[in-house]
Amino acid sequence: MLSNNPTSHQGGRTLPEGQALLSVRGLKKVYHTDAGDIEAVRNLTFDLGRGELVCLVGPSGSGKTTLLKCIAGLLGTTAGEVLLDGQKVTGPPKKMAVVFQEYGRSLFPWLRVAENVELPLKNAGVPKEERKRLVAEALEAVGLAHVPKSYPWQLSGGMQQRVAIARAVAYQPEVLLMDEPFAAVDAQTRADLEDLIRSVWKKLGVTVLFVTHDIDESIYLGERVIILSSSPTIVQEDIVIDLPAERDQLETRSLPRFTELRHHVYAEIQKAKQGHRPEEAITMTAK
Ligand SMILES: Nc1ncnc2c1ncn2[C@@H]1O[C@H](COP(=O)(O)OP(=O)(O)OP(=O)(O)O)[C@@H](O)[C@H]1O
């Protein structure tokens, strides 16, 4: 466990009853394939409180995407459950939005930027005037207010991912799930998008679960980092990131505490890769 950090513990952190917005309880996922069963996720339990920004890291193949799909209601669970505001998730919940890595595939090339952002609102039956306002606000929030009429293919990769983020934000979800959303953009754009996510999170108070395999990114972005073990997956550790709320790409990353957290998470991931698993994944309840 992390030295001088009493809020780091094995197993996922849970909240007292009624306080969690999103609860993952004993989640297990086994894929049945022609080649046999693959137990991708063994037993995951953790909670997200309303308005938290939590990053999830783990070795490649540890079931991050599987977990996110189960949370999003896109994939059924083998055992356990996901609860949103106390309600069991059995299909894609209205109040959840997902941003995937492949922005190129998630945007409709024949629709303009504003139309792409507007589409889920249209499908949800939001009145036209309100749609216009929400689209304008979301494009403003991601710095794309100047290109509403462009087509996605006329924009850079980073701008296209901003459109995908604007679309998720305009929908006003309670929970925003992000699956390695910046993996396909260059380093500078990635840094800008990280800052964008923190600013959108602060402004809108949305609850964010952000999956990444970039350790630095998880620490820079998160208020909490959940480390997954290697497959079959359990929560290896759940750490509070006690860095100042105002994050800055240069200053925050130069802080001794950032380095300390980075070393710790790196060492945990290395252990996970080598097959280390906590003796028992004790689930802790936050005080
Ligand atoms: N549709 C599927 N059918 C069968 N097995 C699958 C399927 N999807 C994922 N798996 C297996 O489940 C395990 C977890 O995969 P998953 O993609 O969830 O991990 P991940 O942590 O997101 O990986 P990465 O970091 O490489 O993206 C892997 O062993 C993978 O091969």
The ligand as a Gaussian input file, in Angstrom:
#p B3LYP/6-31G(d) Opt

LIG

0 1
 N      -16.022000     -10.549000     -27.131000
 C      -15.109000     -11.290000     -26.502000
 N      -15.129000     -12.635000     -26.620000
 C      -14.227000     -13.395000     -25.970000
 N      -13.230000     -12.904000     -25.193000
 C      -13.161000     -11.567000     -25.056000
 C      -14.084000     -10.696000     -25.691000
 N      -13.766000      -9.421000     -25.373000
 C      -12.696000      -9.500000     -24.555000
 N      -12.332000     -10.775000     -24.365000
 C      -11.219000     -11.269000     -23.505000
 O      -11.445000     -10.796000     -22.183000
 C      -10.226000     -10.350000     -21.578000
 C      -10.337000      -8.891000     -21.200000
 O      -10.445000      -8.104000     -22.389000
 P      -10.710000      -6.516000     -22.366000
 O      -10.683000      -6.028000     -23.781000
 O      -11.908000      -6.226000     -21.560000
 O       -9.419000      -6.001000     -21.576000
 P       -8.730000      -4.537000     -21.544000
 O       -8.172000      -4.391000     -20.173000
 O       -9.706000      -3.516000     -21.985000
 O       -7.582000      -4.707000     -22.615000
 P       -6.659000      -3.570000     -23.328000
 O       -5.991000      -2.777000     -22.239000
 O       -5.668000      -4.387000     -24.095000
 O       -7.579000      -2.763000     -24.177000
 C       -9.128000     -10.643000     -22.599000
 O       -8.586000     -11.907000     -22.296000
 C       -9.870000     -10.690000     -23.923000
 O       -9.218000     -11.508000     -24.851000

